[in-house]
Amino acid sequence: MRTELRPGVGAVIHDGAGRILLHRRRSGGNGWAPISGRIEVGESVQDAVMREIQEETRLSVRIDFLVGVYSDPTFQTVEYQNHNRIQFVTCVFACTALDHTFHGCSKEAEAWGWFDASNLPPDLLPYARIWLEDALASAPGTGPGCWVR
């Protein structure tokens, strides 16, 4: 089975009250994760993350900082139901929701939820666990800065 390499983006969106928006994915493993997707030709990483957020939630957000760049094939490789395997090199951003007009409208998700950062669902996808751990440790003024994994 062949594995392709693709650039991607992810968004750890918080609402200012300590809650993080997650969705339960239909493909790439059933579990909870932040919004993510691929970068399209002609897009910057910032444009791609804003497009993904708009497509999947219709939320207005502010990008706060780059959490990290993730490429480790042990958790950045996804096998889809059609047996395609994709290793993503993903730039993950911390974002703040500017409004709470949330419309979970992605075909990729079977459920959406705002979760308290101290009480995340136990069935997080492996990459989601790492992204969230790094995002929570890297809040401005509290962490080491940008992670590379």
C-alpha positions in Angstrom: 0.0 0.0 0.0 1.4 3.4 -1.0 1.4 6.4 1.3 1.1 9.9 0.0 2.5 13.0 1.7 0.3 16.1 1.9 0.5 19.5 3.6 -2.2 20.2 6.1 -3.5 22.6 8.7 -5.3 22.2 12.1 -7.1 24.6 14.4 -7.4 24.3 18.1 -10.3 26.7 18.6 -11.2 27.9 22.1 -14.1 30.1 23.1 -12.5 32.3 25.8 -14.2 30.4 28.6 -11.7 27.5 28.6 -13.7 25.3 26.2 -12.2 23.8 23.0 -14.2 22.9 19.9 -13.8 19.3 18.7 -15.6 17.1 16.3 -16.0 13.3 16.2 -14.5 12.2 12.8 -16.3 9.9 10.4 -13.1 8.9 8.6 -9.4 8.5 9.5 -10.3 6.8 12.7 -13.4 7.3 14.8 -12.6 9.7 17.6 -12.6 13.3 18.7 -10.2 15.8 17.1 -9.8 19.5 16.3 -10.7 20.8 12.9 -8.1 19.9 10.2 -7.7 19.7 6.5 -5.3 20.0 3.6 -3.8 23.1 2.1 -5.0 23.7 -1.5 -2.8 25.0 -4.3 -2.4 28.7 -4.1 -3.2 29.0 -0.4 -1.0 30.1 2.5 -1.3 28.0 5.7 -3.3 30.9 7.3 -5.7 31.0 4.4 -6.1 27.3 4.5 -6.9 27.1 8.2 -9.4 30.0 7.9 -11.1 28.2 4.9 -11.3 24.9 6.8 -12.8 26.6 9.8 -15.4 28.4 7.6 -16.3 25.2 5.7 -16.7 23.1 8.7 -18.2 25.5 11.3 -19.0 29.0 9.9 -17.3 30.5 13.0 -15.4 33.7 12.9 -12.1 33.2 14.5 -8.8 35.0 15.2 -5.6 33.1 14.7 -3.6 33.5 17.9 -0.3 31.6 17.3 1.3 28.7 15.6 1.2 25.7 18.0 3.5 23.5 16.0 4.4 21.6 12.9 3.7 17.9 13.0 5.0 15.3 10.6 5.7 12.1 12.7 4.3 9.3 10.6 3.3 7.3 13.8 0.5 9.7 14.4 0.3 11.9 11.3 -0.6 9.0 8.9 -4.2 8.4 8.3 -5.8 5.4 6.5 -9.1 6.2 5.0 -12.0 3.7 4.3 -11.0 3.6 0.6 -7.6 2.3 1.8 -5.7 5.5 0.8 -2.9 6.3 3.3 -1.9 9.9 3.7 1.0 11.2 5.9 0.2 14.8 6.7 2.7 17.5 7.5 0.4 19.7 9.5 0.7 23.3 10.8 -1.6 23.6 13.9 -2.8 27.0 15.0 -4.4 28.1 18.2 -7.5 30.2 17.4 -10.1 32.1 19.4 -13.8 32.1 18.4 -15.0 35.7 17.9 -18.6 34.7 17.9 -20.6 31.7 19.0 -22.7 31.3 15.9 -21.6 27.7 15.4 -23.0 25.6 12.6 -21.3 22.2 12.4 -21.8 21.5 8.8 -19.0 19.2 7.8 -19.7 15.8 6.2 -16.5 14.7 7.9 -18.0 14.9 11.4 -20.7 12.9 13.0 -20.8 15.1 16.2 -19.5 18.4 17.5 -18.9 19.7 21.0 -17.3 22.3 23.1 -15.2 20.6 25.8 -13.6 22.0 28.9 -9.8 21.9 28.5 -9.5 20.0 31.8 -12.2 17.4 30.8 -11.5 16.4 27.2 -13.2 13.2 25.8 -11.2 10.0 26.4 -11.4 8.8 22.8 -9.3 11.5 21.3 -7.5 10.5 18.1 -3.7 10.0 18.7 -2.7 13.1 16.8 -5.4 15.2 18.5 -4.1 14.3 21.9 -0.6 15.6 21.0 -1.9 18.8 19.3 -4.2 19.6 22.3 -1.4 18.9 24.8 0.9 21.2 22.9 -1.7 23.9 22.4 -2.6 24.0 26.1 1.1 24.1 27.1 1.9 26.8 24.6 -0.7 29.4 25.6 0.9 32.9 25.2 3.1 33.6 28.3 2.8 30.0 29.6 4.7 27.7 27.2 7.9 27.2 25.3 6.6 28.4 22.0 6.2 26.6 18.7 6.5 22.8 18.8 8.0 20.7 16.0 7.1 17.0 16.1 
